[in-house]
């Protein structure tokens, strides 16, 4: 399913802009708002994780096979503050019959904010019985 055809209510709630991307990839934009921050006034880790997980959802579901997350891992590299524009990109690093893995980066300008790796289960259609 092309990323432009996806409707993700949670992404809309978070103010995530889904940009056109190719199969096995995703490209998103978001701006850190005050409601996205932690007690230090920087972007909450859960917010950054939600951005990356949304990119995983889009990239992994860009084929005709439904995919759901099996495992994810996130690394935080630099804090980001209210008003900062974020670019989120996902690329496929492996795709097999039943699993696929994606690498996601969140950047603000030239700063790498966070990286994320996600593996998904690719649900194959059941064989028809004769």
C-alpha positions as CSV (number, residue, x, y, z in Angstrom):
1,X,0.0,0.0,0.0
2,X,1.6,3.3,-1.0
3,X,2.4,5.5,2.0
4,X,0.1,8.3,0.6
5,X,-2.9,5.9,0.9
6,X,-2.3,5.1,4.6
7,X,-4.6,6.5,7.2
8,X,-3.0,6.4,10.7
9,X,-5.2,8.1,13.3
10,X,-2.3,8.1,15.9
11,X,0.0,9.8,13.4
12,X,-2.6,12.5,12.7
13,X,-3.0,13.0,16.5
14,X,0.7,13.5,16.9
15,X,0.9,16.0,13.9
16,X,3.0,13.7,11.8
17,X,3.2,14.6,8.1
18,X,3.5,11.5,5.9
19,X,5.5,12.3,2.7
20,X,5.7,10.3,-0.5
21,X,8.3,7.5,-0.4
22,X,9.2,4.4,-2.3
23,X,8.4,0.7,-1.5
24,X,10.2,-0.4,1.6
25,X,10.8,3.2,2.8
26,X,9.1,6.0,4.6
27,X,9.6,9.7,4.9
28,X,7.9,11.7,7.7
29,X,8.0,15.2,9.1
30,X,7.0,16.5,12.5
31,X,7.6,19.4,14.8
32,X,8.2,19.1,18.5
33,X,5.4,20.8,20.4
34,X,5.2,21.6,24.1
35,X,2.8,18.6,24.5
36,X,5.6,16.3,23.2
37,X,8.2,17.2,25.9
38,X,9.4,15.6,29.1
39,X,10.1,17.4,32.4
40,X,13.4,18.8,31.0
41,X,11.6,20.6,28.1
42,X,13.0,18.3,25.5
43,X,11.3,15.8,23.2
44,X,10.0,12.9,25.2
45,X,11.5,9.5,24.3
46,X,8.0,8.1,23.9
47,X,7.2,10.7,21.3
48,X,10.5,10.0,19.4
49,X,9.7,6.3,19.6
50,X,6.2,6.9,18.2
51,X,7.7,8.8,15.3
52,X,10.1,5.9,14.5
53,X,7.4,3.3,15.0
54,X,5.1,5.1,12.5
55,X,7.9,5.1,9.9
56,X,8.3,1.4,10.6
57,X,4.6,0.8,10.0
58,X,4.6,2.7,6.8
59,X,7.7,1.2,5.3
60,X,6.9,-2.4,6.2
61,X,3.3,-2.1,5.0
62,X,4.3,-0.7,1.6
63,X,4.0,-4.2,0.0
64,X,0.9,-6.3,-0.5
65,X,1.6,-8.2,2.7
66,X,0.4,-6.9,6.0
67,X,3.2,-6.5,8.6
68,X,3.2,-6.0,12.3
69,X,6.1,-5.2,14.7
70,X,7.9,-8.1,16.4
71,X,10.7,-6.2,18.1
72,X,12.1,-2.7,18.2
73,X,15.2,-1.0,19.6
74,X,15.8,2.7,20.0
75,X,19.0,4.7,20.6
76,X,18.8,8.4,21.7
77,X,21.7,10.5,20.6
78,X,20.8,14.2,21.1
79,X,18.1,16.1,22.8
80,X,15.7,18.2,20.7
81,X,13.6,21.1,21.9
82,X,10.2,22.7,21.3
83,X,9.8,24.1,17.8
84,X,12.5,21.9,16.2
85,X,11.5,20.3,12.9
86,X,12.2,16.6,12.6
87,X,12.7,14.5,9.5
88,X,12.1,10.7,9.9
89,X,13.3,8.3,7.3
90,X,13.0,4.5,7.2
91,X,14.8,2.1,4.9
92,X,14.5,-1.7,4.6
93,X,17.7,-3.6,5.5
94,X,16.3,-7.1,5.1
95,X,13.1,-8.6,3.7
96,X,12.4,-12.3,3.8
97,X,9.2,-14.3,3.3
98,X,8.0,-13.9,6.9
99,X,10.1,-11.2,8.5
100,X,11.7,-7.9,7.5
101,X,14.0,-5.4,9.3
102,X,14.1,-1.6,8.9
103,X,16.5,1.1,10.0
104,X,15.0,4.5,11.0
105,X,16.7,7.8,11.6
106,X,15.3,10.9,13.2
107,X,17.3,14.1,12.4
108,X,16.9,17.8,13.0
109,X,18.9,19.7,10.5
110,X,22.4,18.1,10.5
111,X,21.9,16.6,14.0
112,X,21.2,12.9,14.4
113,X,18.5,12.8,17.2
114,X,17.8,9.1,17.4
115,X,18.1,5.8,15.5
116,X,15.7,2.9,15.6
117,X,15.7,-0.7,14.3
118,X,12.5,-2.6,13.9
119,X,11.7,-6.2,12.8
120,X,8.3,-7.0,11.6
121,X,6.3,-10.2,10.9
122,X,5.0,-10.4,7.4
123,X,1.6,-12.2,7.4
124,X,1.4,-14.4,4.3
125,X,-2.0,-15.4,2.9
126,X,-3.2,-18.9,3.9
127,X,-3.1,-21.5,1.1
128,X,-6.5,-22.4,-0.3
129,X,-7.5,-26.0,0.4
130,X,-8.6,-28.0,-2.7
